[in-house]
Amino acid sequence: MEKIKIGVIGCGNISPIYFTNLKKFDFLQVAACSDLLIERAKARANEYKIPKACSVKELLADPEIKVVLNLTIPIVHAEVDLQILTAGKHSYAEKPLAANRNDGKKVMSEAKKRSLRVGSAPDTFLGGGIQTCRKLIDDGFIGKPVAGTSFMLCHGHETWHPDPDFYYQKGGGPMFDMGPYYLTALINLLGPVKRVAASTKMTFPERLITSQPKNGTIIKVNTTTHLAGVMDFANGAIVSMITSFDVWSAGLPCIEIYGTEGCIRVPDPNGFGGPVVVFKKGSKAWAETPLSHGYSENSRGLGVADMAKAIISERKHRASGDMAFHVLDIMQSYDESSDAGRHIEIKSTCERPQALPAGLGFGQVD
Ligand SMILES: NC(=O)c1ccc[n+]([C@@H]2O[C@H](COP(=O)([O-])OP(=O)(O)OC[C@H]3O[C@@H](n4cnc5c(N)ncnc54)[C@H](O)[C@@H]3O)[C@@H](O)[C@H]2O)c1
């Protein structure tokens, strides 16, 4: 079978789960890894038996590598994506696609010019939990979607992440960091967004790191850290959304979708599994429903694996650049809405990604 060779740029905190999971897809091979800190790349290569640890330049010059996985920090996602595309390789990056709409546009137009693919995390919407919700909606279980809620409230990442500064810079904050999980899940379930409105603010101008090794370091915050917004979807559903790094604790569900015939409580879109809980018109209580799809364990990497298989099969990939750009456009429009004090029409759009078939085992994407 043809194997697609993948190179990885960025060997930090999130990379181990990718190295672990990508080994399980027999149509791809991680051929090389790199990082600005070469010792980091060498350590990962050693641990995960990757044939080559090298500089970014060397990785991009390798003619065998067709797809590059960009696991760097958000502020350089676009710059690294552009390097990848300019080297003639397909690019798949961690979320968000870019730190702002203009950088995202540059990535998308470079890919178009070169007939290369852009893919982007999150791929959690391909997990068993959200694919089960997608099937319920597509099968008409809740009737016509009317409305929804989307809540992600916590106190940020400086208590656990080893290097949390980027979460408080442009391209970070709760919307750019966590919003992609929620917005991608919602777009997969409901389709594209037409317009948004929001109020945003920054409550704490400084953050104290309490994780190791930077315990005691102060971060100057350069992004909004609380957002309350509303989205009008093209299908007519209206979804209320809060993302916050300013709240110690909240008792709100992650995502709920309300339809003319029933409701779905969608599991945490920052994970792959369930539970999926439903309410049918006329019933007395919410009830958990079994998952119809596989990939309910931590399957990070599924999105880039699907893109590799899509290249081989010459079909569309699911975690697409178009969807990631639409997500980016929505996120930036939220901030612009708060500044302007009015709704912002969303100019971009995207297709709902094709649903995954039910019953796939780990390693299969179609
Ligand atoms: N840590 C998590 O739990 C987590 C979860 C989901 C998604 N993500 C996303 O994954 C991405 C990476 O996060 P992380 O936690 O691994 O960050 P990290 O800081 O731990 O790792 C990033 C790595 O990229 C390298 N790097 C930075 N700029 C580079 C460049 N120009 N060229 C080559 N290497 C470069 C850094 O040296 C570092 O090793 C982010 O977009 C983040 O939003 C992280």
The ligand as a MOL file (V3000), in Angstrom:
LIG
                    3D

  0  0  0     0  0            999 V3000
M  V30 BEGIN CTAB
M  V30 COUNTS 44 48 0 0 0
M  V30 BEGIN ATOM
M  V30 1 N -0.6370 21.3600 25.1610 0
M  V30 2 C -1.8650 20.9400 24.9170 0
M  V30 3 O -2.4870 20.2530 25.7570 0
M  V30 4 C -2.5270 21.2410 23.6010 0
M  V30 5 C -3.7430 20.6140 23.3340 0
M  V30 6 C -4.3390 20.7970 22.0960 0
M  V30 7 C -3.7510 21.6400 21.1800 0
M  V30 8 N -2.6120 22.2920 21.4510 0 CHG=1
M  V30 9 C -2.0540 23.1920 20.4420 0
M  V30 10 O -0.8320 22.6430 19.9680 0
M  V30 11 C 0.0720 23.6920 19.6120 0
M  V30 12 C 1.3670 23.4840 20.3650 0
M  V30 13 O 1.0830 23.5170 21.7410 0
M  V30 14 P 2.1120 22.8850 22.7920 0
M  V30 15 O 1.3730 22.8440 24.0830 0
M  V30 16 O 2.7170 21.6430 22.2700 0 CHG=-1
M  V30 17 O 3.2020 24.0800 22.8320 0
M  V30 18 P 4.7130 23.9500 23.2990 0
M  V30 19 O 5.1740 25.3390 23.5870 0
M  V30 20 O 4.8300 22.9090 24.3590 0
M  V30 21 O 5.4600 23.3780 21.9820 0
M  V30 22 C 5.6310 24.1230 20.8000 0
M  V30 23 C 6.9680 23.7150 20.1730 0
M  V30 24 O 7.1160 24.3820 18.9360 0
M  V30 25 C 8.4780 24.8280 18.8150 0
M  V30 26 N 8.4920 25.9650 17.8960 0
M  V30 27 C 7.9790 27.2050 18.0950 0
M  V30 28 N 8.1590 27.9640 16.9930 0
M  V30 29 C 8.7830 27.1800 16.0760 0
M  V30 30 C 9.2240 27.3890 14.7610 0
M  V30 31 N 9.0720 28.5690 14.1420 0
M  V30 32 N 9.8420 26.3790 14.1140 0
M  V30 33 C 10.0320 25.1750 14.7250 0
M  V30 34 N 9.6080 24.9110 15.9910 0
M  V30 35 C 9.0080 25.9120 16.6580 0
M  V30 36 C 8.8780 25.1740 20.2280 0
M  V30 37 O 10.2830 25.1630 20.3940 0
M  V30 38 C 8.1700 24.0890 21.0420 0
M  V30 39 O 8.9810 22.9560 21.2330 0
M  V30 40 C -0.6420 24.9950 19.9370 0
M  V30 41 O -1.2330 25.5120 18.7640 0
M  V30 42 C -1.7180 24.5830 20.9290 0
M  V30 43 O -2.8580 25.4320 20.8280 0
M  V30 44 C -1.9520 22.0850 22.6390 0
M  V30 END ATOM
M  V30 BEGIN BOND
M  V30 1 1 1 2
M  V30 2 2 2 3
M  V30 3 1 2 4
M  V30 4 1 4 5
M  V30 5 2 4 44
M  V30 6 2 5 6
M  V30 7 1 6 7
M  V30 8 2 7 8
M  V30 9 1 8 9
M  V30 10 1 8 44
M  V30 11 1 9 10
M  V30 12 1 9 42
M  V30 13 1 10 11
M  V30 14 1 11 12
M  V30 15 1 11 40
M  V30 16 1 12 13
M  V30 17 1 13 14
M  V30 18 2 14 15
M  V30 19 1 14 16
M  V30 20 1 14 17
M  V30 21 1 17 18
M  V30 22 2 18 19
M  V30 23 1 18 20
M  V30 24 1 18 21
M  V30 25 1 21 22
M  V30 26 1 22 23
M  V30 27 1 23 24
M  V30 28 1 23 38
M  V30 29 1 24 25
M  V30 30 1 25 26
M  V30 31 1 25 36
M  V30 32 1 26 27
M  V30 33 1 26 35
M  V30 34 2 27 28
M  V30 35 1 28 29
M  V30 36 1 29 30
M  V30 37 2 29 35
M  V30 38 1 30 31
M  V30 39 2 30 32
M  V30 40 1 32 33
M  V30 41 2 33 34
M  V30 42 1 34 35
M  V30 43 1 36 37
M  V30 44 1 36 38
M  V30 45 1 38 39
M  V30 46 1 40 41
M  V30 47 1 40 42
M  V30 48 1 42 43
M  V30 END BOND
M  V30 END CTAB
M  END
